[in-house]
Amino acid sequence: MSVPTSPRTVVTTDIAIVGSGPAGLSAATRLGKVHGRRALVLDRESRAGGIPRHCDHPGYGIRDLHTFIGGPAYAERLVRSATDAGADIRTNATVTAVHPDGALDVTSPAGLLRVEAKALVLATGARERARPARLIPGDRPAGVYTTGQLQNLVHLHHGRVGTRAVIVGGELVSWSAAMTLRHAGCDTVLMTTQYPSPESYAAFNIPGKALFRFAIATRTRVVGIIGRKNVEAIEIEHLDTGVRTKIDCDTVIFTGDWIPDHELARSAGIELDPGTKGPLVDTALRTSARGVFAAGNVLHPVDTADIAALDGTFVADQVAGYLDSHAPAPTGEALRILAEKPFRWVSPGLLRPGDPAPPRERLLLWTDTLVRFPKVTLSQNGRVVTTKTLPWAASPGRVFRVPWSIMRDVDPSRGPVTVGVANATQTAPTLNGVGQFIPARCS
């Protein structure tokens, strides 16, 4: 006996984009305004705009829009630009499957859809690792959030949190969490990080410390959350001394520790990069599936919103070239680009002959060690072919950018390229030259 299936409405389009964050919307805008192609943008959220919708603080649009505005205003501007460019933006539309022929299964309030596209862009972004995935022991009380959950609760649903918070992590997004907590009337009593100094830029760390006036516990980790119904306290351990401290609080915010939203790519059989955990792409942002591209933080978890937007602008040109057959087809075997410790990953991960330089002509890397004035090396077959000292630090918690010009001496015949750092042991134990913060006794 056959089981009847629900009928599906078939939608045909030249280009489908999954994700209406900065990367997806910027791609749709350029495709419409520059290439005269209308993109179908699908997003599972009820409103387009991505994460900036609930990041109610300034700092958005610097590189892509050459402005300095808040997240909601930035998101609205991106949505408006994409709509004006002719994009068909459909929210509450969840893509459940990507088929080998590029077709998408979509659930939406209008029913089940089958989207048939000539080209597909995955712009699904990234998310913070939640408490269960971090394997934090202790009780399971209410009051534990990621930054995204916190901002969604406070800025979109106008909900309330507690009165005393601990922020776990010292990245850029950690200061965003601090601002959201202040907006919600919640005092931050401690920021804790495993590194010798907060991972964010000095431009945020120093004013942030002065503005918020909470303690920053470096070289520490959370070893327990205490509380039955609601959070009552957390316990942290100093990684060097083993000393444990109990901090009274009713709210815990886990920040950073990013992972890409790669479920669609993985289920579609698209090759993933073992380092980033996102789709493995070449410098034209092609994935291993024909006609399927990827852009934004699904490739490099995580960079700023404006960088994701510029990814989208870049990939739009590649998609249009693919559809117009003006872009040269890949020729020859792809050369693998690999990361060596202290780097965790490098993006893009493939180089093909004749392909363009990557977005903004930069290699993006993630480091687990702070290195000032890093001496970046490129090696092939165990032989260093290029060394370049850069005047900016490679720091945990934020993307490290290397000019693409460093690749000029790479010989495709010599095999994979490995990116490393010759002076990786030269770590800095201080906070951007102003001294190290040490754990404060908070209970």
C-alpha positions as CSV (number, residue, x, y, z in Angstrom):
1,M,0.0,0.0,0.0
2,S,1.4,3.3,-1.0
3,V,1.3,6.3,1.3
4,P,0.0,9.4,-0.3
5,T,2.3,12.4,-0.3
6,S,1.4,16.0,-0.1
7,P,1.5,17.9,-3.4
8,R,4.4,20.2,-4.0
9,T,4.3,23.5,-5.7
10,V,7.2,23.7,-8.2
11,V,9.1,27.0,-8.4
12,T,11.7,27.6,-11.1
13,T,14.4,30.3,-10.9
14,D,17.8,31.0,-12.2
15,I,19.3,31.5,-8.8
16,A,18.3,30.4,-5.3
17,I,20.0,31.7,-2.2
18,V,19.5,30.0,1.1
19,G,19.9,32.5,3.9
20,S,18.8,36.2,4.1
21,G,21.7,37.5,6.2
22,P,24.3,40.0,4.9
23,A,25.9,37.5,2.5
24,G,22.7,36.3,0.9
25,L,21.1,39.7,0.6
26,S,24.2,41.3,-0.8
27,A,24.5,38.6,-3.4
28,A,20.8,39.1,-4.4
29,T,21.4,42.9,-4.6
30,R,24.3,42.6,-6.9
31,L,22.8,39.9,-9.1
32,G,19.8,42.2,-9.7
33,K,21.5,45.6,-10.0
34,V,24.6,44.6,-11.9
35,H,23.7,41.4,-13.7
36,G,20.0,41.8,-14.3
37,R,19.1,38.5,-12.6
38,R,16.4,38.0,-10.1
39,A,17.3,35.8,-7.1
40,L,14.9,33.8,-5.0
41,V,16.1,34.2,-1.3
42,L,14.8,31.7,1.2
43,D,15.1,32.0,5.0
44,R,13.6,30.1,7.9
45,E,13.2,33.2,10.1
46,S,10.1,35.3,10.1
47,R,12.0,38.4,8.9
48,A,15.0,38.8,6.6
49,G,18.2,40.4,7.7
50,G,20.0,37.7,9.6
51,I,21.8,38.2,13.0
52,P,22.2,42.0,12.7
53,R,18.4,42.3,13.2
54,H,18.9,41.7,16.9
55,C,22.3,43.3,17.5
56,D,21.1,46.7,18.7
57,H,24.5,48.5,18.7
58,P,26.5,50.5,16.2
59,G,29.4,49.3,14.2
60,Y,27.7,47.8,11.1
61,G,28.3,48.6,7.5
62,I,31.8,49.9,7.7
63,R,33.4,48.0,4.8
64,D,30.5,47.3,2.6
65,L,28.2,50.4,3.0
66,H,30.9,52.8,4.2
67,T,28.8,53.8,7.2
68,F,28.6,53.2,10.9
69,I,25.1,52.2,12.0
70,G,23.3,49.8,14.3
71,G,22.4,46.2,13.4
72,P,18.7,46.6,12.9
73,A,19.2,49.6,10.6
74,Y,21.9,47.8,8.7
75,A,19.6,44.7,8.2
76,E,16.8,46.9,7.0
77,R,19.1,48.6,4.5
78,L,20.3,45.3,3.1
79,V,16.7,44.0,2.8
80,R,15.6,47.2,1.1
81,S,18.5,47.1,-1.4
82,A,17.8,43.4,-2.3
83,T,14.1,44.1,-2.7
84,D,14.8,47.2,-4.9
85,A,17.1,45.0,-7.0
86,G,14.2,42.6,-7.7
87,A,14.9,39.8,-5.2
88,D,12.1,37.6,-4.3
89,I,12.6,37.2,-0.5
90,R,10.5,34.4,1.2
91,T,10.7,34.1,4.9
92,N,9.3,31.3,7.1
93,A,10.7,29.1,4.3
94,T,12.8,26.3,5.6
95,V,15.0,24.4,3.2
96,T,14.9,20.8,4.2
97,A,17.0,19.2,1.5
98,V,19.3,19.9,-1.4
99,H,19.1,17.3,-4.2
100,P,22.0,16.3,-6.5
101,D,20.4,18.2,-9.4
102,G,20.3,21.4,-7.3
103,A,16.6,21.2,-6.6
104,L,15.5,22.2,-3.1
105,D,12.7,20.9,-0.8
106,V,11.2,23.8,1.1
107,T,8.5,24.0,3.8
108,S,6.6,27.2,4.1
109,P,3.2,28.6,5.2
110,A,2.2,28.3,1.5
111,G,2.8,24.5,1.7
112,L,5.6,22.3,0.4
113,L,7.7,23.8,-2.4
114,R,10.1,22.2,-4.9
115,V,12.6,24.9,-6.0
116,E,14.4,24.2,-9.2
117,A,17.4,26.5,-9.7
118,K,20.2,26.7,-12.3
119,A,22.5,27.9,-9.6
120,L,22.5,27.8,-5.8
121,V,24.2,29.9,-3.1
122,L,24.5,28.6,0.4
123,A,24.6,31.6,2.7
124,T,23.4,29.9,5.9
125,G,25.9,31.6,8.3
126,A,27.2,30.3,11.6
127,R,26.0,29.9,15.2
128,E,27.6,29.9,18.6
129,R,28.1,26.5,20.2
130,A,25.5,26.1,22.9
131,R,26.2,24.9,26.5
132,P,25.4,21.2,25.8
133,A,27.9,21.0,22.9
134,R,30.6,22.5,25.1
135,L,30.2,19.7,27.6
136,I,30.0,22.1,30.6
137,P,29.2,20.0,33.8
138,G,26.8,20.9,36.5
139,D,23.1,21.5,36.9
140,R,20.7,22.4,34.1
141,P,18.9,25.5,35.3
142,A,17.2,28.3,33.4
143,G,19.2,31.4,32.7
144,V,21.9,30.0,30.4
145,Y,22.1,31.6,26.9
146,T,24.3,32.1,23.9
147,T,24.7,35.7,22.7
148,G,22.3,35.1,19.8
149,Q,19.6,33.7,22.2
150,L,20.1,36.6,24.5
151,Q,19.8,39.3,21.8
152,N,16.8,37.5,20.3
153,L,15.1,37.5,23.7
154,V,15.9,41.1,24.6
155,H,15.7,43.0,21.3
156,L,13.1,41.0,19.3
157,H,10.8,39.7,22.1
158,H,11.5,42.3,24.7
159,G,12.0,39.6,27.3
160,R,13.8,39.9,30.7
161,V,16.9,38.2,32.0
162,G,18.4,38.2,35.5
163,T,20.3,40.8,37.4
164,R,23.9,39.4,37.6
165,A,25.6,37.8,34.6
166,V,28.8,36.1,33.8
167,I,30.0,36.2,30.1
168,V,32.0,33.2,29.0
169,G,34.4,34.3,26.3
170,G,36.3,37.5,25.4
171,E,35.6,37.9,21.7
172,L,34.0,40.8,19.8
173,V,30.6,39.2,20.3
174,S,31.3,39.0,24.1
175,W,31.2,42.8,24.3
176,S,28.1,42.8,22.2
177,A,26.6,40.5,24.9
178,A,27.7,43.0,27.6
179,M,25.9,45.8,25.8
180,T,22.7,43.7,25.5
181,L,22.8,42.8,29.1
182,R,23.1,46.5,30.1
183,H,20.2,47.3,27.8
184,A,18.2,44.6,29.7
185,G,19.1,46.0,33.1
186,C,21.4,43.1,34.0
187,D,24.9,43.8,35.5
188,T,27.8,41.8,34.2
189,V,29.9,40.7,37.1
190,L,32.6,38.8,35.3
191,M,34.0,38.0,31.8
192,T,36.0,34.8,31.7
193,T,38.4,33.6,28.9
194,Q,40.8,30.7,28.6
195,Y,43.4,33.0,26.9
196,P,46.0,35.2,28.5
197,S,44.1,38.3,27.4
198,P,40.6,38.9,25.9
199,E,40.5,37.9,22.3
200,S,38.9,41.1,21.0
201,Y,40.7,44.2,19.6
202,A,42.3,46.7,22.0
203,A,39.8,49.2,20.6
204,F,37.0,47.2,22.3
205,N,38.9,45.7,25.3
206,I,40.2,48.9,26.8
207,P,37.1,51.1,26.4
208,G,34.9,48.1,27.3
209,K,36.8,47.6,30.6
210,A,36.5,51.3,31.4
211,L,32.8,51.5,30.5
212,F,31.5,48.3,32.0
213,R,33.9,48.1,35.0
214,F,33.6,44.3,35.5
215,A,36.4,41.9,36.2
216,I,38.0,39.8,33.4
217,A,39.3,36.4,34.5
218,T,41.9,35.3,32.0
219,R,43.3,31.8,31.7
220,T,40.1,30.4,33.2
221,R,37.4,27.9,32.2
222,V,33.9,27.2,33.5
223,V,33.9,23.9,35.4
224,G,30.4,23.9,36.7
225,I,27.0,25.6,36.7
226,I,25.1,25.6,40.0
227,G,21.3,26.0,40.4
228,R,18.3,23.7,40.3
229,K,15.5,25.9,38.9
230,N,17.5,29.0,38.0
231,V,21.2,29.7,37.8
232,E,22.6,30.5,41.2
233,A,26.3,30.5,40.6
234,I,29.1,29.2,38.4
235,E,32.5,27.8,39.3
236,I,35.6,28.7,37.3
237,E,39.1,27.2,37.4
238,H,42.4,28.9,36.7
239,L,44.2,26.9,34.0
240,D,47.7,27.5,35.4
241,T,47.1,27.2,39.2
242,G,44.0,24.9,39.3
243,V,42.4,27.3,41.9
244,R,38.7,27.3,41.7
245,T,36.4,30.2,42.4
246,K,32.6,30.4,42.8
247,I,30.8,33.4,41.3
248,D,27.3,34.2,42.4
249,C,25.1,35.0,39.3
250,D,21.7,34.3,37.9
251,T,22.6,34.5,34.2
252,V,25.3,32.9,32.1
253,I,26.1,33.9,28.5
254,F,28.2,31.6,26.3
255,T,29.8,33.6,23.5
256,G,31.9,32.7,20.5
257,D,33.0,29.2,19.8
258,W,31.5,29.3,16.3
259,I,30.3,26.5,14.1
260,P,28.9,26.9,10.6
261,D,25.3,26.0,9.8
262,H,26.5,23.3,7.4
263,E,23.6,20.8,7.8
264,L,22.3,21.4,4.2
265,A,25.7,21.1,2.6
266,R,26.5,18.0,4.6
267,S,23.2,16.2,3.8
268,A,23.6,17.1,0.1
269,G,27.0,15.3,0.0
270,I,29.0,18.5,-0.6
271,E,32.6,18.2,0.6
272,L,33.3,19.9,3.8
273,D,36.5,21.5,5.0
274,P,37.8,19.5,8.0
275,G,39.1,22.8,9.5
276,T,36.2,25.2,9.1
277,K,33.5,22.4,9.1
278,G,31.8,24.4,6.3
279,P,31.8,23.7,2.6
280,L,35.2,23.3,1.0
281,V,35.4,26.0,-1.7
282,D,37.9,27.4,-4.2
283,T,38.8,31.1,-4.6
284,A,35.6,31.5,-6.8
285,L,33.6,30.1,-3.8
286,R,32.5,27.1,-5.8
287,T,31.7,24.0,-3.7
288,S,32.2,20.4,-4.9
289,A,28.7,20.3,-6.4
290,R,28.2,21.8,-9.8
291,G,26.4,25.1,-9.8
292,V,26.5,25.3,-6.0
293,F,28.4,28.2,-4.4
294,A,28.8,29.3,-0.8
295,A,29.4,32.6,0.8
296,G,29.7,34.3,4.2
297,N,30.2,32.8,7.6
298,V,29.2,29.3,6.6
299,L,32.8,29.4,5.1
300,H,34.7,31.2,7.8
301,P,33.0,31.0,11.2
302,V,33.0,33.7,12.1
303,D,33.9,37.1,10.5
304,T,32.1,40.4,10.7
305,A,28.8,41.1,9.0
306,D,30.3,43.5,6.4
307,I,32.9,40.9,5.4
308,A,30.1,38.4,4.9
309,A,28.3,41.0,2.8
310,L,31.3,41.5,0.6
311,D,31.5,37.7,0.2
312,G,28.0,37.9,-1.2
313,T,28.8,40.7,-3.6
314,F,31.8,38.7,-4.8
315,V,29.9,35.4,-5.2
316,A,27.2,37.1,-7.2
317,D,29.8,37.9,-10.0
318,Q,30.9,34.3,-10.0
319,V,27.3,32.9,-10.2
320,A,26.5,35.3,-13.0
321,G,29.6,34.3,-14.9
322,Y,28.7,30.6,-14.4
323,L,25.2,31.2,-15.8
324,D,26.4,33.4,-18.6
325,S,29.3,31.0,-19.4
326,H,31.6,34.0,-19.4
327,A,33.6,32.7,-16.4
328,P,36.2,30.2,-17.4
329,A,35.4,26.6,-16.4
330,P,37.8,25.1,-13.8
331,T,40.8,23.5,-15.5
332,G,43.4,21.3,-14.0
333,E,43.5,19.8,-10.5
334,A,42.7,21.9,-7.6
335,L,45.6,22.7,-5.3
336,R,44.8,22.3,-1.6
337,I,45.5,25.1,0.8
338,L,46.0,23.8,4.4
339,A,46.5,25.3,7.8
340,E,49.3,24.4,10.2
341,K,49.3,25.0,13.9
342,P,48.7,27.4,15.5
343,F,46.2,28.0,12.7
344,R,43.0,26.0,13.0
345,W,41.7,26.6,9.5
346,V,42.2,28.6,6.3
347,S,39.6,29.8,3.8
348,P,39.3,29.3,0.9
349,G,40.8,25.9,0.8
350,L,41.3,25.3,-2.9
351,L,43.2,27.1,-5.7
352,R,42.5,26.3,-9.3
353,P,44.5,27.6,-12.3
354,G,42.9,30.7,-13.9
355,D,40.6,31.4,-11.0
356,P,40.2,34.9,-9.5
357,A,41.7,35.9,-6.2
358,P,39.4,35.3,-3.3
359,P,37.1,38.0,-1.8
360,R,39.0,41.2,-0.9
361,E,42.2,39.4,-2.1
362,R,42.6,37.9,1.4
363,L,43.3,34.5,2.9
364,L,41.3,34.1,6.1
365,L,42.7,32.1,9.0
366,W,41.8,31.3,12.6
367,T,44.5,31.0,15.2
368,D,44.6,29.4,18.7
369,T,47.6,31.3,19.8
370,L,48.3,35.1,20.0
371,V,51.3,36.0,17.8
372,R,52.4,39.6,17.4
373,F,54.0,40.5,14.1
374,P,53.5,37.0,12.8
375,K,56.0,35.7,10.3
376,V,53.6,33.8,8.0
377,T,55.1,31.0,6.0
378,L,53.9,29.1,2.9
379,S,55.4,25.6,2.5
380,Q,55.1,23.0,-0.3
381,N,56.5,19.5,0.0
382,G,58.2,20.5,3.3
383,R,60.0,23.4,1.7
384,V,59.3,27.0,2.7
385,V,58.5,29.0,-0.5
386,T,57.4,32.3,0.9
387,T,57.8,34.2,4.2
388,K,56.0,37.4,5.0
389,T,56.0,39.3,8.3
390,L,52.7,41.2,8.9
391,P,52.3,44.3,11.1
392,W,49.1,43.1,12.7
393,A,48.7,40.3,15.3
394,A,47.2,36.9,14.8
395,S,44.9,36.6,17.8
396,P,42.4,33.9,19.0
397,G,38.7,34.8,18.7
398,R,38.9,36.8,15.4
399,V,39.8,36.1,11.8
400,F,43.4,36.7,10.8
401,R,43.8,38.1,7.3
402,V,46.7,37.5,5.0
403,P,47.2,39.3,1.6
404,W,46.6,37.0,-1.3
405,S,49.9,38.3,-2.8
406,I,51.7,35.9,-0.6
407,M,50.6,33.1,-3.0
408,R,52.5,34.5,-6.0
409,D,55.4,32.1,-5.7
410,V,53.3,29.0,-5.2
411,D,54.1,26.3,-7.8
412,P,51.1,24.1,-8.6
413,S,53.4,21.2,-9.5
414,R,54.8,21.0,-6.0
415,G,51.6,19.9,-4.3
416,P,49.5,21.3,-1.4
417,V,50.3,24.7,0.2
418,T,50.6,24.8,3.9
419,V,50.2,28.1,5.8
420,G,52.0,28.4,9.1
421,V,53.8,30.9,11.4
422,A,57.6,30.8,11.9
423,N,57.4,32.7,15.2
424,A,54.3,30.9,16.7
425,T,56.0,30.5,20.1
426,Q,56.2,34.3,20.5
427,T,52.9,34.7,22.3
428,A,52.0,37.8,24.3
429,P,50.9,37.3,27.9
430,T,49.5,40.8,28.3
431,L,46.4,42.6,27.2
432,N,47.6,44.7,24.3
433,G,50.4,46.2,26.3
434,V,48.4,47.4,29.3
435,G,48.8,44.4,31.6
436,Q,47.1,41.1,32.2
437,F,43.7,40.8,33.9
438,I,43.7,38.2,36.6
439,P,40.8,36.3,38.1
440,A,38.9,38.3,40.7
441,R,37.5,36.7,43.8
442,C,33.8,37.2,43.3
443,S,32.0,35.3,46.0
